[in-house]
């Protein structure tokens, strides 16, 4: 067992080259790991304020993005995506989103990221997560590699 979180692991991603993987948890932390040594290297996506719902590496493994698994009923929750540099763990982009981003994916050969989420409110008696089908926002983001 590999331990680096104080709560359940909710997200995991492997970099395309297989050198690193990242884990995220309900405790709001995300960590970068070395695959060969199975050692936790450093935190990443440190500006996330809630439990980590999704992680993803870009095509060349130089960046990792993390999305909070937020409670859409809490109006004070900041809706955002954190993009961190893998080599340092430094946050290079805090992307505020209009909707609650749930998942993200990277383009296979460019620095382009897509994320999808929801704006609809969940009713208190909705135990299966059914939401209004009227709006399903998808956002495409491009950024310059440093």
C-alpha positions in Angstrom: 0.0 0.0 0.0 1.1 3.5 -0.9 0.0 6.1 1.6 0.0 9.9 1.0 -3.5 11.1 1.8 -5.6 11.4 5.0 -8.8 10.5 3.1 -10.0 8.2 0.3 -8.2 8.3 -3.0 -10.7 9.7 -5.6 -8.5 10.3 -8.6 -5.5 8.7 -10.3 -3.7 9.4 -13.5 -0.6 8.1 -15.3 1.7 10.3 -17.4 1.9 9.2 -21.1 5.6 8.1 -20.8 4.9 6.1 -17.7 7.5 7.9 -15.5 5.0 9.4 -13.0 1.5 9.0 -11.7 -0.6 11.3 -9.6 -3.2 10.6 -6.9 -5.9 12.9 -5.5 -8.1 12.5 -2.5 -11.2 13.8 -0.6 -8.8 15.6 1.7 -8.1 18.1 -1.1 -4.5 17.0 -1.8 -2.9 15.7 -5.0 0.5 14.1 -5.1 3.0 13.2 -7.8 4.7 9.8 -7.6 7.8 8.3 -9.3 6.7 5.0 -10.9 10.1 3.3 -10.8 10.7 3.9 -7.1 7.0 4.0 -6.0 8.0 7.2 -4.0 5.8 10.2 -3.4 7.8 13.1 -5.0 5.8 16.2 -4.2 2.4 17.8 -4.0 0.8 19.1 -7.1 -2.4 21.1 -8.0 -2.1 22.7 -4.5 -4.6 25.5 -5.1 -7.6 23.1 -5.2 -9.9 23.8 -2.3 -12.0 20.7 -2.2 -11.6 17.0 -2.7 -9.8 16.1 -5.9 -12.3 14.7 -8.5 -10.1 14.3 -11.6 -6.5 14.5 -12.6 -4.9 14.4 -16.1 -1.4 14.7 -17.6 -0.8 16.6 -20.9 0.5 14.7 -23.9 4.2 15.1 -23.1 3.8 14.7 -19.3 5.1 18.2 -18.5 1.8 19.5 -16.9 -0.8 17.9 -14.8 -4.3 19.4 -14.3 -6.6 18.8 -11.3 -10.3 19.4 -10.8 -12.0 19.7 -7.4 -14.9 17.4 -6.7 -17.1 20.1 -5.3 -20.5 20.2 -3.7 -22.5 22.2 -6.2 -25.0 23.1 -3.5 -22.3 25.2 -1.7 -22.4 28.7 -3.3 -19.0 29.7 -1.8 -17.1 26.9 -3.4 -14.6 28.2 -6.0 -15.1 26.6 -9.4 -11.6 26.1 -10.8 -8.9 23.9 -12.4 -5.3 23.9 -11.3 -2.6 23.2 -13.9 0.8 22.4 -12.3 4.3 21.9 -13.8 5.3 18.3 -13.1 9.0 19.0 -12.7 8.4 21.4 -9.8 4.8 21.0 -8.6 4.3 24.7 -9.1 0.9 25.9 -10.1 1.2 27.7 -13.5 -2.5 28.3 -14.2 -5.6 28.7 -12.0 -8.5 28.4 -14.4 -11.7 29.7 -13.0 -14.7 27.9 -14.6 -18.3 29.0 -14.9 -19.6 25.6 -14.2 -18.5 22.9 -11.7 -15.9 21.0 -13.7 -16.2 17.3 -13.2 -13.8 15.8 -15.6 -11.0 16.9 -17.9 -9.0 15.5 -20.9 -5.9 16.7 -22.8 -5.4 16.7 -26.5 -3.0 13.9 -27.6 -0.4 16.2 -29.1 -1.1 19.8 -28.1 -1.4 21.9 -25.0 -5.2 21.9 -25.3 -7.4 20.8 -22.4 -11.2 20.2 -22.4 -13.3 20.0 -19.3 -16.9 19.3 -18.7 -19.3 19.8 -15.8 -22.7 21.0 -14.8 -24.4 24.1 -13.6 -27.7 22.5 -12.6 -28.6 22.3 -9.0 -29.2 18.9 -7.5 -32.3 18.6 -5.4 -32.0 17.3 -1.8 -34.0 14.2 -2.6 -31.8 13.3 -5.6 -29.7 10.5 -4.4 -28.6 9.2 -7.8 -27.2 12.5 -9.0 -29.8 13.1 -11.8 -29.5 16.6 -13.0 -31.4 18.8 -15.4 -30.4 17.9 -19.0 -30.8 21.5 -20.2 -27.2 22.5 -19.8 -23.9 20.5 -20.0 -21.1 23.0 -20.4 -17.8 22.0 -22.1 -14.8 24.3 -22.1 -11.8 24.1 -24.3 -8.6 25.8 -23.0 -5.3 26.4 -24.8 -2.2 27.8 -23.2 1.5 28.5 -24.1 4.1 26.1 -22.9 6.8 27.8 -20.7 
